[in-house]
Amino acid sequence: MAKIGRNDPCPCGSGKKYKKCCLEKEEDLSTSSYDKRYFELKGRNAENFVYDLAQQSFLTDWCYPNPQWDDGKELCDLLVVFGEIAIIWQVKDLKRQENGRYNQGEVDKNLRQLLGAKRKLFDLKQKMVLHNPRRGDEEFDPSNIKEIYLISALVGEGEDYYEFVKKIKNKTIHILDRKSTGILLNELDTISDFIGYLKEKERFLSSDIKIDLSGGEEELLAYYLINERSFKKLEEGNYIIIQEGFWEGFIKKPEFLAKKEEDKISYFWDFLIDKAHLSKEKNYEIVAREMAKLNRFERRIKSKTFFEGQAKASLEKKNIFFRRTIPDEGITYCFFYAKTPDREIRKNRLAEICFATRGHFKENKRVLGIATEMDILPKHSFEFCLLDFPEWTEKEEKIADEIKEKLGIFKNQEMSRFSDDEYPKTQT
């Protein structure tokens, strides 16, 4: 092989000079070293495939690619941390053997790495520093985690048959191929939707029922979605067969296509979450995480309510602000639209209204407020407020009453609620 100079383009295809990329000195590019570099890049591409999908679904703030210990050793390929939930991903880009199957030793190695990562981080409770692309370095305390999920993503060429779940030492490992990884993270593209599926799957598979799954994980996903996100109907039998083609039939149904159309507005909520990330508030992650708890259907409803409120606000001629209040389970949402160009005034007014809202809907201890311009404009700015008041005393009640009187709110209040179907019925 020819010798590569330090200033020559690196043969790995990065576009960088050789000295800035693969090597710090000239050396022979032997076949063995090239093969090693090839498989490193191949593996990295597989990790990027999963990371990009996870980032789209769970957003940047809760995805940590290739977390490392202080000694430089890698914990796993991807760690997702959302509140009290953690998902450990181990990714392998494997090549099929002549028999059409992966090398079992490589598959088992991936599973051992997952179990090792869980043991070291959550059983031994070793703390580590995680790097977030937005927030930088932060210490991760594993004792805060209450739900842990293990995923082995085998994103190579794909096998005709593979185990979609594995139990080792009472630990459940979800095994996904490239296709099912893409489908699950695209279809269950919120942390609530994704974890809901994993949790129900683990609950169902903890029974003695045997299941024969033809095709991939997407066939099981289709059954789960069709049956109101549950596998309870499958528990009526002892041996279950789910045939290939179930998913393809499901995504062609008019109700599924109607859902996708209706869900388009829900991505406005994702946009708001990202806006919260970009705010200059120190505790923005807490606000963003509260917003991200909503599943895709709930985000659709909240987005529709937000736009409906702004449409009415834009028609106001006399009032300088308009609001929409939505009491939900455990939390009240408050959308505030104001004419003032002063964002500091708008921010303070939002805080007041959220405080008064907490006093009005006493059953909910938390209030999430979002403020924007009253008029419909080409571009909008946003403020966010999250109140968490577990205890509500007479002192707070008095302050809330004073705010209500000053602003003239919660008098003859008209309540409005959206009703919607996740899978809208279509006319045939």
MIGUTI-785013 format. One record per residue (C-alpha): residue number from 1; residue in one letter; x, y, z negated. Coordinates in Angstrom, 2 decimals, decimal comma, m for minus. Layout:
! MIGUTI-785013
   n res      c1      c2      c3
 NUM   A       X       Y       Z
...
! end
This chain:
! MIGUTI-785013
   n res      c1      c2      c3
   1   M    0,00    0,00    0,00
   2   A    1,15    3,57    0,65
   3   K    2,33    5,73   m2,22
   4   I   m0,05    8,58   m3,10
   5   G    1,46   12,00   m3,82
   6   R    0,43   14,09   m6,83
   7   N   m1,14   16,81   m4,65
   8   D   m2,84   14,43   m2,23
   9   P   m6,63   13,94   m2,39
  10   C   m7,51   11,30   m4,96
  11   P   m8,60    8,05   m3,24
  12   C  m11,50    7,65   m5,68
  13   G  m13,45   10,19   m3,62
  14   S  m13,81   12,81   m6,35
  15   G  m12,41   15,59   m4,12
  16   K   m9,79   16,47   m6,76
  17   K   m6,03   16,24   m6,41
  18   Y   m4,57   12,90   m7,43
  19   K   m2,69   14,41  m10,42
  20   K   m5,88   16,05  m11,72
  21   C   m8,03   12,95  m11,43
  22   C   m6,96    9,34  m11,74
  23   L   m3,27    9,62  m12,57
  24   E   m0,87   12,02  m14,23
  25   K    2,11   10,66  m12,25
  26   E    2,84    9,03   m8,92
  27   E    2,41    5,28   m8,87
  28   D    1,71    2,58   m6,34
  29   L   m2,00    2,26   m5,60
  30   S   m2,05   m1,51   m5,84
  31   T   m5,08   m3,57   m4,99
  32   S   m5,65   m4,49   m8,65
  33   S   m5,58   m0,87   m9,83
  34   Y   m7,92    0,18   m7,02
  35   D  m10,35   m2,62   m7,86
  36   K  m10,32   m1,54  m11,52
  37   R  m11,06    2,06  m10,56
  38   Y  m13,81    0,90   m8,19
  39   F  m15,64   m1,00  m10,91
  40   E  m15,21    1,89  m13,37
  41   L  m16,88    4,22  m10,87
  42   K  m19,52    1,61  m10,07
  43   G  m20,36    1,30  m13,74
  44   R  m20,39    5,05  m14,21
  45   N  m22,82    5,46  m11,35
  46   A  m25,12    2,96  m13,03
  47   E  m24,93    4,89  m16,31
  48   N  m25,66    8,14  m14,49
  49   F  m28,70    6,52  m12,87
  50   V  m30,16    5,71  m16,29
  51   Y  m29,05    8,99  m17,87
  52   D  m30,60   11,10  m15,12
  53   L  m33,91    9,27  m15,44
  54   A  m33,88    9,48  m19,24
  55   Q  m33,02   13,17  m19,09
  56   Q  m35,99   13,81  m16,80
  57   S  m38,29   11,88  m19,14
  58   F  m36,99   12,81  m22,59
  59   L  m35,19   16,09  m21,73
  60   T  m31,58   17,07  m22,35
  61   D  m31,84   17,86  m26,05
  62   W  m32,46   14,28  m27,10
  63   C  m30,12   12,38  m24,74
  64   Y  m26,51   11,71  m25,72
  65   P  m24,46   10,00  m23,00
  66   N  m21,50    7,83  m24,06
  67   P  m21,40    8,80  m27,77
  68   Q  m17,99    8,10  m29,31
  69   W  m16,58    7,50  m32,78
  70   D  m13,72    9,57  m34,14
  71   D  m11,23    6,95  m32,88
  72   G  m12,47    7,41  m29,29
  73   K  m14,32    4,09  m29,12
  74   E  m17,69    4,26  m27,40
  75   L  m20,84    3,37  m29,31
  76   C  m23,09    2,73  m26,29
  77   D  m23,80    4,08  m22,82
  78   L  m26,73    6,27  m23,87
  79   L  m28,27    7,17  m27,21
  80   V  m31,69    8,85  m27,31
  81   V  m32,60   10,45  m30,64
  82   F  m36,00   12,03  m31,13
  83   G  m36,91   12,83  m34,71
  84   E  m37,10    9,49  m36,54
  85   I  m36,79    7,46  m33,30
  86   A  m33,59    6,14  m31,70
  87   I  m33,16    4,22  m28,43
  88   I  m29,83    2,54  m27,75
  89   W  m29,09    1,87  m24,07
  90   Q  m26,35   m0,38  m22,73
  91   V  m26,03   m0,32  m18,93
  92   K  m24,39   m2,88  m16,61
  93   D  m24,08   m2,80  m12,83
  94   L  m23,66   m6,52  m12,14
  95   K  m23,14   m8,39   m8,91
  96   R  m25,07  m11,57   m8,18
  97   Q  m23,20  m14,84   m7,85
  98   E  m23,73  m17,33   m5,03
  99   N  m26,65  m18,86   m6,94
 100   G  m28,39  m15,48   m6,94
 101   R  m27,91  m15,00  m10,68
 102   Y  m25,72  m12,71  m12,75
 103   N  m22,74  m14,05  m14,62
 104   Q  m24,32  m15,06  m17,93
 105   G  m21,19  m14,11  m19,82
 106   E  m21,52  m10,49  m18,61
 107   V  m25,21  m10,42  m19,52
 108   D  m24,49  m11,77  m23,01
 109   K  m21,68   m9,24  m23,46
 110   N  m24,14   m6,42  m22,81
 111   L  m26,49   m7,83  m25,46
 112   R  m23,66   m8,21  m28,00
 113   Q  m22,61   m4,61  m27,41
 114   L  m26,16   m3,46  m28,16
 115   L  m26,36   m5,46  m31,37
 116   G  m22,91   m4,24  m32,38
 117   A  m23,90   m0,62  m31,82
 118   K  m27,06   m1,04  m33,90
 119   R  m25,23   m2,81  m36,71
 120   K  m22,44   m0,26  m36,93
 121   L  m24,70    2,77  m36,71
 122   F  m27,86    1,71  m38,55
 123   D  m27,05   m1,33  m40,68
 124   L  m23,70   m0,02  m41,94
 125   K  m25,08    3,55  m41,64
 126   Q  m21,85    5,02  m40,34
 127   K  m22,27    8,70  m39,54
 128   M  m20,92   10,09  m36,29
 129   V  m20,68   13,36  m34,39
 130   L  m22,86   13,56  m31,29
 131   H  m22,34   16,02  m28,48
 132   N  m25,41   17,68  m27,01
 133   P  m25,08   19,44  m23,64
 134   R  m26,96   22,48  m25,03
 135   R  m26,16   22,61  m28,74
 136   G  m22,62   21,23  m28,75
 137   D  m21,35   18,97  m31,54
 138   E  m23,62   18,01  m34,41
 139   E  m23,45   15,38  m37,11
 140   F  m25,91   12,52  m36,75
 141   D  m27,25   10,94  m39,91
 142   P  m28,60    7,42  m39,14
 143   S  m30,46    7,26  m42,46
 144   N  m33,08    9,60  m40,95
 145   I  m34,05    7,02  m38,30
 146   K  m37,09    4,80  m38,94
 147   E  m37,69    3,26  m35,48
 148   I  m34,91    1,69  m33,40
 149   Y  m35,25    0,24  m29,89
 150   L  m32,58   m1,66  m27,94
 151   I  m32,51   m1,66  m24,14
 152   S  m30,16   m3,61  m21,87
 153   A  m30,38   m2,11  m18,37
 154   L  m28,97   m4,48  m15,72
 155   V  m29,09   m2,13  m12,76
 156   G  m27,16   m4,19  m10,22
 157   E  m28,47   m5,89   m7,09
 158   G  m31,29   m7,57   m9,01
 159   E  m32,13  m11,20   m9,73
 160   D  m35,15  m13,14   m8,53
 161   Y  m35,88  m14,06  m12,15
 162   Y  m34,62  m12,70  m15,43
 163   E  m35,64  m12,63  m19,10
 164   F  m37,43   m9,32  m19,67
 165   V  m37,00   m9,55  m23,44
 166   K  m34,55  m11,33  m25,70
 167   K  m34,66  m12,01  m29,43
 168   I  m31,34  m12,40  m31,21
 169   K  m31,19  m12,60  m35,00
 170   N  m34,71  m11,16  m35,26
 171   K  m33,65   m8,20  m33,12
 172   T  m35,72   m7,51  m30,00
 173   I  m33,83   m6,39  m26,90
 174   H  m35,74   m5,09  m23,88
 175   I  m34,04   m6,16  m20,65
 176   L  m34,71   m4,03  m17,59
 177   D  m33,47   m4,23  m14,01
 178   R  m32,91   m1,23  m11,76
 179   K  m36,44   m1,22  m10,35
 180   S  m38,23   m1,57  m13,67
 181   T  m35,97    1,06  m15,28
 182   G  m36,98    3,53  m12,60
 183   I  m40,68    2,67  m12,80
 184   L  m40,89    2,77  m16,60
 185   L  m39,04    6,07  m16,97
 186   N  m41,02    7,68  m14,16
 187   E  m44,45    6,40  m15,22
 188   L  m43,91    6,71  m19,00
 189   D  m42,14   10,04  m18,71
 190   T  m42,67   11,36  m22,23
 191   I  m41,12   10,00  m25,41
 192   S  m44,61    9,21  m26,79
 193   D  m45,67    7,25  m23,69
 194   F  m42,38    5,34  m23,46
 195   I  m42,17    4,42  m27,15
 196   G  m45,86    3,51  m27,20
 197   Y  m45,20    0,88  m24,53
 198   L  m42,10   m0,55  m26,23
 199   K  m43,86   m0,73  m29,59
 200   E  m46,94   m2,51  m28,21
 201   K  m44,75   m4,87  m26,20
 202   E  m42,74   m5,81  m29,29
 203   R  m45,93   m6,29  m31,32
 204   F  m47,42   m8,59  m28,70
 205   L  m44,25  m10,60  m28,14
 206   S  m43,88  m11,20  m31,87
 207   S  m46,77  m13,71  m31,55
 208   D  m46,42  m17,35  m30,50
 209   I  m47,96  m16,72  m27,09
 210   K  m45,83  m17,77  m24,14
 211   I  m45,82  m15,52  m21,10
 212   D  m44,72  m16,22  m17,54
 213   L  m44,01  m12,95  m15,75
 214   S  m43,61  m13,20  m11,98
 215   G  m41,94  m10,18  m10,42
 216   G  m40,56   m7,51  m12,72
 217   E  m41,45   m5,60  m15,86
 218   E  m43,71   m3,34  m13,79
 219   E  m46,28   m6,16  m13,61
 220   L  m46,54   m6,13  m17,41
 221   L  m46,70   m2,33  m17,40
 222   A  m49,65   m2,41  m14,99
 223   Y  m51,59   m4,73  m17,30
 224   Y  m50,78   m2,48  m20,26
 225   L  m52,05    0,65  m18,52
 226   I  m55,18   m0,96  m17,10
 227   N  m56,16   m2,27  m20,53
 228   E  m56,03    1,05  m22,38
 229   R  m52,33    0,72  m23,26
 230   S  m52,76   m2,54  m25,09
 231   F  m51,95   m6,25  m24,76
 232   K  m54,64   m7,35  m27,20
 233   K  m56,72   m9,06  m24,50
 234   L  m53,76  m11,32  m23,72
 235   E  m53,85  m12,64  m27,27
 236   E  m56,98  m14,61  m26,45
 237   G  m54,84  m17,31  m24,77
 238   N  m51,77  m19,37  m25,63
 239   Y  m50,02  m19,25  m22,26
 240   I  m50,20  m16,18  m20,04
 241   I  m49,25  m15,87  m16,36
 242   I  m48,98  m12,41  m14,80
 243   Q  m48,42  m12,72  m11,07
 244   E  m46,33  m10,55   m8,79
 245   G  m48,23   m7,80   m6,98
 246   F  m50,21   m6,59   m9,99
 247   W  m48,30   m3,29  m10,07
 248   E  m48,58   m2,65   m6,34
 249   G  m52,33   m3,17   m6,50
 250   F  m52,63   m0,90   m9,53
 251   I  m50,84    2,11   m7,99
 252   K  m53,10    1,97   m4,92
 253   K  m56,28    2,32   m6,97
 254   P  m58,16    5,62   m6,46
 255   E  m58,17    6,21  m10,23
 256   F  m54,37    5,97  m10,39
 257   L  m53,97    8,38   m7,47
 258   A  m56,48   10,77   m9,08
 259   K  m54,51   10,62  m12,35
 260   K  m51,31   11,60  m10,56
 261   E  m53,07   14,55   m8,98
 262   E  m54,56   15,66  m12,31
 263   D  m51,22   15,25  m14,09
 264   K  m49,52   17,87  m11,91
 265   I  m50,67   20,68  m14,19
 266   S  m49,26   18,84  m17,23
 267   Y  m45,70   19,55  m16,12
 268   F  m46,30   23,17  m17,07
 269   W  m46,02   21,91  m20,67
 270   D  m42,63   20,40  m19,81
 271   F  m41,68   23,81  m18,42
 272   L  m42,69   25,43  m21,73
 273   I  m40,61   22,89  m23,67
 274   D  m37,62   23,84  m21,57
 275   K  m38,36   27,53  m22,20
 276   A  m38,30   26,80  m25,93
 277   H  m34,90   25,14  m25,44
 278   L  m33,57   28,27  m23,77
 279   S  m34,79   30,65  m26,48
 280   K  m32,25   32,31  m28,79
 281   E  m33,95   31,12  m31,96
 282   K  m31,74   28,93  m34,18
 283   N  m34,50   26,41  m34,86
 284   Y  m35,69   26,12  m31,27
 285   E  m35,13   22,34  m31,24
 286   I  m37,75   21,88  m33,97
 287   V  m40,32   23,83  m31,92
 288   A  m39,40   21,98  m28,72
 289   R  m39,58   18,61  m30,46
 290   E  m43,05   19,40  m31,80
 291   M  m44,20   20,27  m28,28
 292   A  m42,56   17,15  m26,85
 293   K  m44,52   14,85  m29,16
 294   L  m47,48   15,12  m26,81
 295   N  m47,95   12,36  m24,26
 296   R  m48,61   13,07  m20,58
 297   F  m52,41   13,13  m20,91
 298   E  m52,29   15,44  m23,94
 299   R  m49,95   17,76  m22,04
 300   R  m52,48   17,89  m19,23
 301   I  m55,25   18,98  m21,61
 302   K  m53,09   21,62  m23,34
 303   S  m51,89   23,02  m20,01
 304   K  m55,45   23,31  m18,70
 305   T  m56,48   25,11  m21,89
 306   F  m53,52   27,47  m21,62
 307   F  m54,33   28,44  m18,03
 308   E  m58,05   28,73  m18,76
 309   G  m57,22   31,10  m21,61
 310   Q  m54,97   33,25  m19,47
 311   A  m57,55   33,44  m16,70
 312   K  m60,06   34,84  m19,20
 313   A  m57,43   37,10  m20,78
 314   S  m56,63   38,69  m17,42
 315   L  m60,27   39,78  m17,07
 316   E  m60,27   41,64  m20,39
 317   K  m60,66   45,42  m19,92
 318   K  m60,91   46,72  m23,49
 319   N  m58,92   44,36  m25,72
 320   I  m55,12   44,46  m25,81
 321   F  m54,80   40,81  m26,74
 322   F  m56,65   37,53  m26,24
 323   R  m56,17   34,12  m27,82
 324   R  m57,19   30,50  m27,53
 325   T  m57,18   28,23  m30,60
 326   I  m57,23   24,43  m30,38
 327   P  m57,46   22,40  m33,60
 328   D  m55,95   18,96  m33,10
 329   E  m55,06   16,07  m35,36
 330   G  m52,68   17,44  m38,01
 331   I  m51,81   20,57  m36,04
 332   T  m53,55   23,63  m34,58
 333   Y  m52,39   25,15  m31,28
 334   C  m52,68   28,89  m30,79
 335   F  m52,21   30,49  m27,35
 336   F  m51,78   34,26  m27,51
 337   Y  m51,92   36,68  m24,56
 338   A  m50,91   40,32  m25,09
 339   K  m50,73   43,53  m23,02
 340   T  m47,80   45,07  m24,91
 341   P  m44,49   45,10  m23,01
 342   D  m42,59   45,04  m26,31
 343   R  m41,73   41,39  m26,93
 344   E  m40,74   42,03  m30,55
 345   I  m44,22   43,39  m31,28
 346   R  m45,75   40,42  m29,46
 347   K  m43,60   38,01  m31,43
 348   N  m44,63   39,56  m34,78
 349   R  m48,29   39,57  m33,78
 350   L  m48,04   35,89  m32,81
 351   A  m46,63   35,08  m36,25
 352   E  m49,53   36,93  m37,92
 353   I  m52,15   35,15  m35,84
 354   C  m50,55   31,75  m36,53
 355   F  m50,61   32,52  m40,26
 356   A  m54,30   33,47  m40,12
 357   T  m54,99   30,34  m38,07
 358   R  m53,39   28,15  m40,75
 359   G  m55,79   29,65  m43,27
 360   H  m58,81   29,20  m41,02
 361   F  m58,19   25,53  m40,15
 362   K  m57,10   24,31  m43,57
 363   E  m57,23   20,65  m42,59
 364   N  m54,12   21,20  m40,44
 365   K  m50,90   22,09  m42,24
 366   R  m49,01   23,06  m39,08
 367   V  m49,66   25,70  m36,43
 368   L  m47,84   25,94  m33,10
 369   G  m48,16   29,28  m31,33
 370   I  m47,18   30,28  m27,79
 371   A  m47,39   33,90  m26,60
 372   T  m47,13   35,38  m23,11
 373   E  m48,36   38,34  m21,04
 374   M  m52,07   38,98  m20,79
 375   D  m52,10   39,67  m17,06
 376   I  m51,36   37,05  m14,44
 377   L  m47,92   38,00  m13,10
 378   P  m45,35   36,45  m10,73
 379   K  m43,11   35,79  m13,76
 380   H  m43,89   35,45  m17,45
 381   S  m41,92   35,53  m20,70
 382   F  m42,76   33,41  m23,72
 383   E  m42,44   33,47  m27,49
 384   F  m42,88   30,47  m29,77
 385   C  m43,86   30,09  m33,40
 386   L  m44,14   26,98  m35,56
 387   L  m45,58   27,24  m39,06
 388   D  m45,44   24,32  m41,47
 389   F  m47,36   25,07  m44,67
 390   P  m47,99   21,88  m46,68
 391   E  m49,27   23,90  m49,65
 392   W  m51,81   26,68  m49,18
 393   T  m52,40   28,78  m52,29
 394   E  m54,68   31,68  m53,11
 395   K  m51,78   34,01  m52,37
 396   E  m51,50   32,77  m48,77
 397   E  m55,29   32,82  m48,44
 398   K  m55,40   36,49  m49,42
 399   I  m52,70   37,40  m46,86
 400   A  m54,53   35,43  m44,15
 401   D  m57,80   37,23  m44,94
 402   E  m56,06   40,60  m44,67
 403   I  m54,66   39,65  m41,24
 404   K  m58,09   38,49  m40,05
 405   E  m59,64   41,78  m41,16
 406   K  m56,88   43,90  m39,62
 407   L  m56,99   42,13  m36,25
 408   G  m60,71   41,41  m36,25
 409   I  m60,22   37,72  m35,52
 410   F  m62,21   34,59  m36,42
 411   K  m65,47   36,54  m36,43
 412   N  m68,29   34,89  m34,48
 413   Q  m65,67   32,59  m33,01
 414   E  m66,63   30,65  m29,93
 415   M  m65,10   27,19  m29,84
 416   S  m64,26   25,63  m26,50
 417   R  m62,83   22,17  m25,85
 418   F  m61,74   20,33  m22,76
 419   S  m63,02   16,84  m22,10
 420   D  m61,20   14,82  m19,48
 421   D  m60,48   11,26  m18,40
 422   E  m56,89   10,10  m18,13
 423   Y  m57,90    8,09  m15,06
 424   P  m60,68   10,17  m13,47
 425   K  m63,56    8,28  m11,96
 426   T  m63,74    8,67   m8,19
 427   Q  m66,70    8,50   m5,89
 428   T  m66,70    5,61   m3,45
! end
